[in-house]
């Protein structure tokens, strides 16, 4: 699968972001773009296998990080 060409992301100095003090939105978009690119390229590295967030925590997975439950990709939220 080939991804479409990327359009440039909004810069943090873009007025519609700064007017509301939303620099965090621009930073989130940058991180989201990097994550989607890593997912598409299969570059997530070795993921820990855990049944749930508590088990993932015990294995050192941080909140917001990926782990897997068998063949299901999970994100630790608690």
Residue pairs with C-beta under 8 A, 6 or more apart in sequence:
1 40
3 37
3 40
6 33
9 26
9 29
9 30
9 33
10 16
10 17
10 26
10 29
11 26
12 18
12 23
12 26
12 27
14 26
16 22
17 23
17 25
17 26
38 44
44 66
47 66
47 67
47 68
47 73
48 56
48 59
48 60
48 61
48 67
48 68
49 67
49 68
49 69
49 70
50 56
50 58
50 59
50 61
50 67
50 68
50 69
50 74
51 69
52 69
53 74
53 76
53 77
53 78
54 78
56 65
56 67
56 74
56 76
57 76
57 78
59 67
61 67
61 76
62 76
63 76
63 77
63 78
64 75
64 76
64 77
65 75
65 76
66 73
66 74
66 75
66 76
67 74
67 75
67 76
68 74
